[in-house]
Amino acid sequence: MLIIGLTGSIATGKSTVSNLLRSPPYSLPVIDADILARKVVEPGTSGYNAILAHFLPTTPNLLQSPNECGGEDGPEGKGRPLNRPALGRRVFGDSDERQRDRKVLNGIVHPAVRWEMYKLMAYYYVTGYWAVVLDIPLLFESGWERFCGCIIVVSVSDPVKQMERLRERDSHLTEEDASNRVGSQTDVREKAKRAQARGKGWGEVVLNDGSKEQLKIEVERVMEEVRRRSPKWWNWLLLWPPMGIMAASRSFLHSWSMQSQWEEDKRKDKAKL
């Protein structure tokens, strides 16, 4: 089974591409890390309790007000849901404090999300899908690159357009909030270069600078390239698990090698400065 890593940056159109891939003619299962990240911090979960233990003492409005969520104990009696804008203001930004808080939050959420993703990938493998899409905003940053046979980055060429789209989508954000959210992630142009460095079929870029129709055409172009490298007979590997394991191992080693090469090249570039 081919694992397609789908990433981008905030307000580049990754969710739109994700919806295209889960719909005909592709009809691929999509594992959405954002949805899982919400699931693993719902009231009553260990992730929720860990976030409260660290952030609540210094963030009085960390939880939704009782009026918003149906009472002091929340809608299901397990506690009030998180106030995500308030939590976002704690972790997005470039200051040392914000970076420390973001690291703590990621340390709580990422392991729980990773476990949920493993379980879903196993399910889609045994049910016979030729590919599965991992929709992960922080794919490179969280180390998932090495598990992906192909990576697709949804990018925009103009950072100003990215900011405009973000504020149109999330009207409650101030200009500073939007800037902090964009700045807290690796520049999407850098992600696009990293994907392209993997080579044709191993890393592709969907450029989302135009209309939705233009975006559909871009997705078609990219998926034709992906299909060329992973034809339909890939499914037959499922009939002989040892072959499937060998193919998965080859893909992992190739991705790990490309990741290591990229990181080594970056270290050399920094040493020249």
KEDOLO-812290 format. One record per residue: residue number from 1; residue in three letters; x negated, y, z negated of N, C-alpha, C in turn. Coordinates in steps of 0.05 Angstrom, whole numbers. Example, Ala and Ser with C-alpha at 12.3 -4.5 7.8 and 13.67 -1.06 7.14 Angstrom:
! residues 2
NODE pos code   n_c1   n_c2   n_c3  ca_c1  ca_c2  ca_c3   c_c1   c_c2   c_c3
NODE   1  ala   -264   -114   -156   -246    -90   -156   -264    -66   -156
NODE   2  ser   -257    -45   -142   -273    -21   -143   -258      1   -157
This chain:
! residues 273
NODE pos code   n_c1   n_c2   n_c3  ca_c1  ca_c2  ca_c3   c_c1   c_c2   c_c3
NODE   1  met    -17    -24      0      0      0      0    -18     25      0
NODE   2  leu    -12     43     18    -27     68     20    -17     87     -1
NODE   3  ile    -35     99    -16    -28    120    -36    -35    147    -23
NODE   4  ile    -14    163    -19    -17    189     -7    -16    210    -29
NODE   5  gly    -37    224    -34    -37    246    -54    -28    272    -41
NODE   6  leu     -6    283    -51      4    308    -41     -1    330    -62
NODE   7  thr    -14    351    -53    -20    373    -72    -20    399    -58
NODE   8  gly    -25    420    -72    -25    447    -61    -30    466    -84
NODE   9  ser    -15    487    -85    -16    506   -107     12    517   -111
NODE  10  ile     15    532   -132     42    543   -138     51    561   -115
NODE  11  ala     76    556   -106     90    572    -86     77    569    -58
NODE  12  thr     65    546    -52     55    542    -25     74    525     -8
NODE  13  gly     94    513    -20    114    497     -6    110    468     -9
NODE  14  lys     95    459    -29     91    431    -34    117    416    -39
NODE  15  ser    135    427    -54    160    414    -60    177    410    -35
NODE  16  thr    176    429    -17    190    426      9    179    403     25
NODE  17  val    153    401     26    140    379     40    147    352     27
NODE  18  ser    147    352      0    154    328    -15    182    319     -7
NODE  19  asn    201    337     -5    228    330      2    230    320     31
NODE  20  leu    214    331     49    213    321     76    203    292     77
NODE  21  leu    183    286     61    171    259     62    190    238     50
NODE  22  arg    207    247     31    225    227     19    250    223     36
NODE  23  ser    253    240     57    277    238     74    270    225    101
NODE  24  pro    290    215    116    284    204    142    271    225    160
NODE  25  pro    253    218    178    247    190    186    225    177    169
NODE  26  tyr    215    190    149    193    179    133    204    161    111
NODE  27  ser    223    171     95    236    155     74    216    142     55
NODE  28  leu    196    158     47    176    147     28    183    153     -1
NODE  29  pro    177    135    -18    181    140    -47    162    162    -56
NODE  30  val    171    181    -72    155    202    -81    154    202   -112
NODE  31  ile    130    200   -123    127    202   -152    119    230   -159
NODE  32  asp    136    245   -171    133    274   -176    121    278   -204
NODE  33  ala     96    287   -205     83    291   -231     97    313   -247
NODE  34  asp    108    333   -234    122    354   -249    147    343   -263
NODE  35  ile    162    326   -249    186    314   -262    178    297   -285
NODE  36  leu    157    281   -281    147    264   -303    136    280   -326
NODE  37  ala    123    303   -320    113    320   -341    135    331   -359
NODE  38  arg    158    336   -347    181    345   -363    192    322   -379
NODE  39  lys    193    298   -367    204    275   -380    188    268   -406
NODE  40  val    161    269   -404    145    260   -426    143    280   -449
NODE  41  val    155    304   -446    156    323   -468    185    330   -476
NODE  42  glu    204    313   -468    231    317   -477    233    313   -507
NODE  43  pro    252    326   -520    255    322   -549    257    293   -557
NODE  44  gly    241    287   -578    241    259   -588    217    243   -579
NODE  45  thr    203    253   -558    180    238   -548    155    245   -564
NODE  46  ser    134    229   -561    109    234   -575     96    259   -564
NODE  47  gly     99    264   -538     88    288   -526    101    314   -537
NODE  48  tyr    127    313   -540    142    336   -552    132    341   -580
NODE  49  asn    129    320   -596    120    324   -624     92    335   -625
NODE  50  ala     74    326   -607     47    336   -606     45    365   -599
NODE  51  ile     62    373   -580     63    402   -572     72    419   -595
NODE  52  leu     93    410   -609    103    425   -632     82    428   -654
NODE  53  ala     68    406   -659     48    406   -680     26    426   -674
NODE  54  his     18    429   -649     -4    447   -642      5    476   -638
NODE  55  phe     27    480   -623     35    507   -614     55    521   -631
NODE  56  leu     73    506   -644     95    519   -658     86    538   -680
NODE  57  pro     66    532   -696     58    550   -717     50    578   -707
NODE  58  thr     41    580   -683     32    606   -672     49    616   -649
NODE  59  thr     71    601   -643     89    609   -621    118    607   -632
NODE  60  pro    128    627   -645    154    626   -658    177    620   -638
NODE  61  asn    174    629   -613    196    624   -593    189    600   -575
NODE  62  leu    174    581   -585    167    558   -569    191    541   -561
NODE  63  leu    212    541   -578    236    525   -572    259    543   -563
NODE  64  gln    276    532   -547    300    547   -538    317    553   -563
NODE  65  ser    331    575   -562    348    584   -584    371    564   -587
NODE  66  pro    382    561   -611    405    543   -615    428    549   -597
NODE  67  asn    432    575   -591    455    583   -573    451    572   -545
NODE  68  glu    426    570   -536    420    561   -509    423    531   -506
NODE  69  cys    419    516   -527    417    487   -524    437    471   -541
NODE  70  gly    457    485   -551    479    470   -564    475    464   -593
NODE  71  gly    458    480   -607    455    476   -636    426    472   -644
NODE  72  glu    423    472   -671    396    471   -682    381    445   -675
NODE  73  asp    396    423   -672    384    397   -666    383    391   -636
NODE  74  gly    391    410   -619    390    405   -590    414    390   -580
NODE  75  pro    416    386   -554    440    373   -542    443    343   -549
NODE  76  glu    421    330   -556    423    301   -562    415    295   -591
NODE  77  gly    411    315   -607    405    311   -635    376    304   -640
NODE  78  lys    359    307   -620    330    300   -623    312    324   -626
NODE  79  gly    324    348   -625    308    372   -627    315    391   -604
NODE  80  arg    308    416   -607    313    436   -586    292    433   -564
NODE  81  pro    300    435   -539    281    434   -516    260    456   -518
NODE  82  leu    238    452   -504    217    472   -503    226    496   -487
NODE  83  asn    217    519   -496    221    544   -481    197    547   -462
NODE  84  arg    200    538   -438    178    536   -419    165    563   -412
NODE  85  pro    180    584   -408    167    610   -403    148    618   -427
NODE  86  ala    157    613   -451    140    620   -474    115    603   -475
NODE  87  leu    118    577   -470     95    559   -469     76    567   -446
NODE  88  gly     88    575   -424     72    583   -401     55    607   -407
NODE  89  arg     66    626   -422     50    650   -429     27    643   -448
NODE  90  arg     29    620   -462      8    612   -480    -16    598   -465
NODE  91  val    -10    586   -442    -30    570   -429    -40    580   -402
NODE  92  phe    -26    599   -390    -34    610   -364    -50    636   -368
NODE  93  gly    -73    637   -356    -90    661   -358   -119    653   -358
NODE  94  asp   -137    672   -356   -166    667   -354   -181    670   -380
NODE  95  ser   -168    680   -401   -183    685   -426   -191    658   -438
NODE  96  asp   -211    659   -455   -221    634   -468   -198    621   -485
NODE  97  glu   -182    638   -498   -160    627   -514   -140    612   -497
NODE  98  arg   -133    624   -474   -113    611   -456   -125    586   -444
NODE  99  gln   -150    586   -438   -162    562   -427   -163    539   -447
NODE 100  arg   -168    546   -473   -168    526   -494   -140    514   -498
NODE 101  asp   -120    532   -498    -93    523   -501    -84    505   -478
NODE 102  arg    -93    513   -454    -86    497   -430    -99    469   -431
NODE 103  lys   -123    468   -441   -137    443   -444   -123    425   -464
NODE 104  val   -113    436   -486    -98    421   -506    -72    410   -494
NODE 105  leu    -58    427   -480    -32    419   -468    -37    397   -448
NODE 106  asn    -57    400   -430    -63    379   -410    -71    353   -424
NODE 107  gly    -85    355   -446    -93    331   -461    -69    316   -472
NODE 108  ile    -48    330   -477    -23    317   -487     -7    305   -464
NODE 109  val     -4    321   -443     15    314   -422      3    294   -402
NODE 110  his    -22    298   -393    -33    283   -371    -35    252   -377
NODE 111  pro    -44    244   -401    -45    214   -405    -17    201   -404
NODE 112  ala      3    215   -414     30    204   -414     41    203   -386
NODE 113  val     36    224   -370     45    224   -342     30    202   -326
NODE 114  arg      4    199   -331    -11    179   -317      0    151   -321
NODE 115  trp      8    144   -346     19    118   -352     46    114   -337
NODE 116  glu     63    134   -336     88    132   -321     83    128   -292
NODE 117  met     63    141   -281     56    138   -252     46    110   -246
NODE 118  tyr     30     99   -263     20     72   -259     44     52   -257
NODE 119  lys     63     55   -275     86     37   -275    103     40   -249
NODE 120  leu    106     65   -240    122     69   -215    107     58   -191
NODE 121  met     81     63   -189     65     52   -167     67     22   -165
NODE 122  ala     65      9   -188     68    -20   -189     95    -29   -178
NODE 123  tyr    116    -14   -186    143    -21   -177    145    -19   -147
NODE 124  tyr    135      3   -135    138      7   -106    120    -13    -91
NODE 125  tyr     98    -21   -103     81    -41    -90     96    -68    -87
NODE 126  val    108    -77   -109    121   -103   -108    147   -103    -93
NODE 127  thr    158    -79    -88    183    -78    -72    178    -73    -43
NODE 128  gly    152    -72    -35    145    -74     -6    142    -49      9
NODE 129  tyr    138    -26     -3    134     -1     12    106      0     23
NODE 130  trp    104     11     48     77     12     61     61     35     49
NODE 131  ala     74     55     37     60     78     25     77     90      3
NODE 132  val     64    104    -15     77    119    -36     64    146    -38
NODE 133  val     80    167    -43     69    194    -45     67    202    -75
NODE 134  leu     43    210    -82     39    221   -109     39    252   -107
NODE 135  asp     60    264   -116     63    293   -115     51    305   -141
NODE 136  ile     25    314   -139     10    322   -162     -2    350   -158
NODE 137  pro      8    371   -171     -4    397   -168    -34    398   -174
NODE 138  leu    -42    385   -195    -71    385   -203    -84    359   -195
NODE 139  leu    -81    351   -171    -91    325   -162   -122    324   -164
NODE 140  phe   -136    344   -153   -165    344   -155   -175    348   -183
NODE 141  glu   -162    366   -198   -171    373   -224   -167    350   -244
NODE 142  ser   -147    333   -240   -141    312   -259   -154    285   -251
NODE 143  gly   -169    284   -229   -184    260   -222   -169    240   -206
NODE 144  trp   -145    247   -196   -129    227   -181   -139    224   -152
NODE 145  glu   -157    241   -144   -168    240   -116   -178    212   -110
NODE 146  arg   -193    200   -128   -206    175   -122   -186    152   -118
NODE 147  phe   -162    155   -127   -142    134   -124   -126    136    -98
NODE 148  cys   -130    158    -83   -114    163    -59   -128    156    -34
NODE 149  gly   -115    140    -17   -126    133      9   -125    157     28
NODE 150  cys   -105    175     23   -103    199     39    -93    221     21
NODE 151  ile   -103    245     26    -95    269     11    -84    290     31
NODE 152  ile    -61    300     25    -48    321     40    -47    346     23
NODE 153  val    -58    368     32    -57    394     18    -38    412     33
NODE 154  val    -18    423     19      0    443     30    -12    470     23
NODE 155  ser    -19    486     43    -34    510     39    -21    534     53
NODE 156  val    -28    558     44    -22    582     59    -48    597     63
NODE 157  ser    -50    612     85    -75    625     91    -78    652     77
NODE 158  asp    -55    664     68    -55    690     56    -46    689     27
NODE 159  pro    -64    695      8    -57    694    -21    -35    714    -28
NODE 160  val    -33    736    -13    -11    756    -19     16    743    -14
NODE 161  lys     18    727      8     43    714     14     50    694     -8
NODE 162  gln     30    681    -19     34    662    -41     46    676    -65
NODE 163  met     36    699    -72     46    714    -95     75    723    -90
NODE 164  glu     80    732    -66    107    741    -59    127    718    -61
NODE 165  arg    120    695    -51    138    672    -53    143    664    -82
NODE 166  leu    123    666    -99    126    658   -127    145    677   -141
NODE 167  arg    143    702   -136    161    721   -150    189    721   -139
NODE 168  glu    192    713   -113    219    709   -102    232    685   -115
NODE 169  arg    216    664   -119    227    639   -130    233    642   -160
NODE 170  asp    214    654   -175    216    657   -204    218    687   -210
NODE 171  ser    242    698   -208    246    726   -211    240    737   -239
NODE 172  his    239    719   -259    234    728   -286    205    734   -291
NODE 173  leu    187    726   -272    159    730   -276    151    759   -270
NODE 174  thr    135    771   -287    123    797   -281    100    792   -261
NODE 175  glu     90    814   -250     67    812   -232     43    799   -246
NODE 176  glu     39    807   -271     17    795   -287     21    766   -291
NODE 177  asp     46    758   -298     52    729   -303     46    713   -277
NODE 178  ala     55    723   -255     51    710   -229     22    707   -223
NODE 179  ser      7    729   -227    -22    729   -222    -36    709   -240
NODE 180  asn    -28    707   -265    -41    688   -284    -35    659   -275
NODE 181  arg    -11    654   -266     -4    627   -258    -20    618   -233
NODE 182  val    -22    636   -214    -37    630   -189    -67    627   -196
NODE 183  gly    -77    645   -213   -105    645   -220   -113    621   -238
NODE 184  ser    -94    609   -251   -100    586   -269   -106    561   -254
NODE 185  gln    -99    560   -228   -104    537   -211   -127    542   -191
NODE 186  thr   -139    520   -183   -160    522   -162   -148    535   -137
NODE 187  asp   -162    553   -124   -152    566   -100   -145    545    -79
NODE 188  val   -121    548    -68   -110    527    -50   -127    526    -24
NODE 189  arg   -140    548    -16   -158    547      7   -181    528      1
NODE 190  glu   -191    528    -24   -213    510    -32   -204    481    -31
NODE 191  lys   -179    477    -40   -168    449    -39   -166    439    -10
NODE 192  ala   -158    457      8   -155    450     36   -182    442     47
NODE 193  lys   -203    457     41   -230    450     50   -238    422     39
NODE 194  arg   -231    418     14   -239    392      1   -225    369     15
NODE 195  ala   -200    372     22   -185    351     36   -197    346     63
NODE 196  gln   -203    367     78   -213    364    105   -241    352    105
NODE 197  ala   -256    355     84   -282    343     82   -281    313     80
NODE 198  arg   -258    302     74   -254    273     73   -253    260    101
NODE 199  gly   -246    276    121   -245    266    148   -216    261    157
NODE 200  lys   -212    258    183   -186    254    195   -172    229    183
NODE 201  gly   -147    232    176   -132    210    165   -137    206    135
NODE 202  trp   -160    214    126   -167    212     97   -159    237     82
NODE 203  gly   -159    260     96   -152    285     84   -140    303    105
NODE 204  glu   -116    313    100   -102    330    120    -91    355    106
NODE 205  val    -88    376    122    -77    402    112    -52    409    127
NODE 206  val    -30    414    112     -6    425    123     -6    455    118
NODE 207  leu     -7    471    139     -8    500    136     20    511    137
NODE 208  asn     28    523    115     56    533    112     57    564    113
NODE 209  asp     51    575    136     51    604    140     76    614    154
NODE 210  gly     93    596    164    115    604    180    142    596    169
NODE 211  ser    160    589    188    188    581    181    189    552    172
NODE 212  lys    212    543    163    216    515    155    214    497    179
NODE 213  glu    223    506    202    220    490    226    191    485    234
NODE 214  gln    175    506    231    146    504    236    134    485    216
NODE 215  leu    143    486    192    132    468    171    139    439    178
NODE 216  lys    163    433    188    170    406    196    151    396    218
NODE 217  ile    145    413    237    127    405    259     99    399    248
NODE 218  glu     90    415    228     64    410    216     64    383    201
NODE 219  val     86    377    188     87    351    173     87    328    193
NODE 220  glu    102    331    215    102    310    236     74    305    246
NODE 221  arg     59    326    252     32    324    262     14    309    242
NODE 222  val     16    316    217     -1    304    197      7    274    193
NODE 223  met     32    268    192     41    240    187     34    222    211
NODE 224  glu     33    233    235     24    217    258     -5    209    254
NODE 225  glu    -21    227    243    -49    221    238    -52    200    216
NODE 226  val    -36    203    195    -37    184    173    -28    157    182
NODE 227  arg     -7    156    198      3    130    208    -18    116    227
NODE 228  arg    -32    133    241    -53    122    259    -74    106    244
NODE 229  arg    -80    116    220   -101    103    204    -89     80    187
NODE 230  ser    -63     81    182    -49     61    166    -25     50    180
NODE 231  pro    -29     33    201     -6     24    217     13      5    201
NODE 232  lys     35     -2    215     56    -17    201     47    -44    192
NODE 233  trp     27    -56    205     19    -83    196      6    -82    168
NODE 234  trp      2    -57    157     -8    -55    130     11    -70    110
NODE 235  asn     37    -70    116     56    -84     99     50   -113     96
NODE 236  trp     39   -126    117     33   -155    115     12   -162     95
NODE 237  leu     -3   -142     87    -23   -147     66    -10   -156     40
NODE 238  leu     15   -146     36     30   -153     12     35   -183      9
NODE 239  leu     35   -197     33     40   -226     32     16   -242     22
NODE 240  trp     -7   -229     21    -31   -243     11    -46   -224     -8
NODE 241  pro    -39   -225    -34    -49   -206    -53    -79   -202    -53
NODE 242  pro    -96   -224    -49   -125   -219    -48   -133   -199    -27
NODE 243  met   -120   -200     -3   -127   -181     18   -118   -152     10
NODE 244  gly    -95   -151     -4    -86   -125    -13   -105   -113    -33
NODE 245  ile   -116   -130    -51   -135   -121    -71   -161   -111    -58
NODE 246  met   -170   -126    -37   -194   -119    -23   -191    -92     -9
NODE 247  ala   -167    -88      4   -162    -62     17   -161    -39     -2
NODE 248  ala   -148    -44    -25   -146    -23    -46   -174    -16    -57
NODE 249  ser   -190    -37    -61   -218    -32    -71   -234    -16    -51
NODE 250  arg   -232    -23    -25   -246     -8     -5   -238     21     -5
NODE 251  ser   -211     26     -6   -201     53     -6   -211     69    -31
NODE 252  phe   -211     56    -54   -220     69    -79   -249     76    -77
NODE 253  leu   -266     58    -67   -295     63    -65   -300     85    -45
NODE 254  his   -285     85    -23   -289    106     -3   -282    134    -15
NODE 255  ser   -259    135    -29   -250    160    -40   -269    169    -62
NODE 256  trp   -278    150    -78   -297    157   -100   -323    168    -88
NODE 257  ser   -332    156    -66   -356    166    -53   -353    194    -42
NODE 258  met   -330    200    -30   -325    226    -19   -322    247    -41
NODE 259  gln   -310    239    -64   -307    257    -86   -335    264    -98
NODE 260  ser   -352    243   -101   -379    247   -111   -395    265    -93
NODE 261  gln   -392    261    -67   -408    277    -48   -399    306    -49
NODE 262  trp   -373    311    -51   -363    339    -53   -374    352    -78
NODE 263  glu   -373    338   -100   -382    350   -125   -413    355   -125
NODE 264  glu   -427    337   -112   -456    341   -109   -463    365    -91
NODE 265  asp   -448    368    -69   -452    391    -52   -446    417    -66
NODE 266  lys   -426    417    -83   -419    441    -98   -441    448   -119
NODE 267  arg   -452    427   -131   -474    432   -150   -498    444   -136
NODE 268  lys   -504    434   -112   -526    445    -97   -521    474    -88
NODE 269  asp   -496    480    -81   -489    507    -73   -493    526    -97
NODE 270  lys   -485    518   -120   -488    535   -144   -517    539   -151
NODE 271  ala   -533    518   -147   -562    520   -153   -576    540   -136
NODE 272  lys   -565    545   -112   -577    564    -93   -572    593   -101
NODE 273  leu   -551    597   -117   -543    625   -124   -563    637   -144
